[in-house]
Amino acid sequence: MSRYDKMFAGLRERGEGAFVPFVTLGDPDIETSERILRTLLDAGADALELGLPFSDPVADGSTIQAANIRALAAGAGLTTGLNTVRRVRADYPDVPLGLLVYANLVESYGLDAFYGGVAAAGADSVLVADVPLREGGRFQAAAQRHGVAPIFIAPPDASEERLRGVAQESRGYVYLLARAGVTGVGGGTAKPAERVIRTLRDAGAPPTLLGFGIAQPEHVRAALDAGADGAISGSAVVRIIEQHGGDEAAMLAGLRAFVQEMKAATRTEPEHGTKGS
């Protein structure tokens, strides 16, 4: 079983959903970034989604764009990011660690060199944010050659044919968007997810994680009530880093409290009906 398989199986046994924070590797600097990852995991995060810094993160809103700028200014990049993953993996052997990247970064290193490096560092998955399913064959094949799970995005307005393709080609989990657009803390809703989750499940997809606009415990609960297996929160996490950039102790305390609060929401029983019904 992969780390994702084991994580989701354990959560199901405990009647919980997954809470997965996102941060950009190297933000606000390389050393602090590693302490942030460890804090998120110690606070109860079930897995991490980690962005490799990139100069033009077109799928992201202003908050995560600013995180990329800070990381690049601090000298972060692919090598420093994978080194951080390697060190964290050594101390957290069972936690899934996923990477979010952009195609130009992968292409610039070469697909096999990139995915080989990812596997050697101990990362479990790669989501190439600007490569849709219909163009993802080369990336998927390279990922699987190196034992890395290719993650694909399921948009809320996708056709049933596209969702069936996402279900068939995804490994680890499916990244389900709560809404169209770029990342950010405003406007997220789980309502369109119900149809998408049902279609994915019927097509044999791996578990779904709902992202975009997940900023409060009620957003996590809504995601689970819609049938998702968990939720990913990015901009809300990164905003805490941004707000406390000059006070590391306050930053880590804020991140710890946020994760604990969001994770607690995954343990609350739905008020009506059964999850996924």
Secondary structure, DSSP 8 states (H G I E B T S, - for coil): --HHHHHHHHHHHHT--EEEEEEETTSS-HHHHHHHHHHHHHTT-S-EEEE---S--TTS-HHHHHHHHHHHHTT--HHHHHHHHHHHHHH-TTS-EEEEE-HHHHHHH-HHHHHHHHHHHT--EEEETT--GGG-HHHHHHHHHTT-EEE-EE-TT--HHHHHHHHHH--S-EEEESSSSS--SSS--STTHHHHHHHHHHTT---EEEESS--SHHHHHHHHHTT-SEEEE-HHHHHHHHHTTT-HHHHHHHHHHHHHHHHHHTTS--SSS-TT-
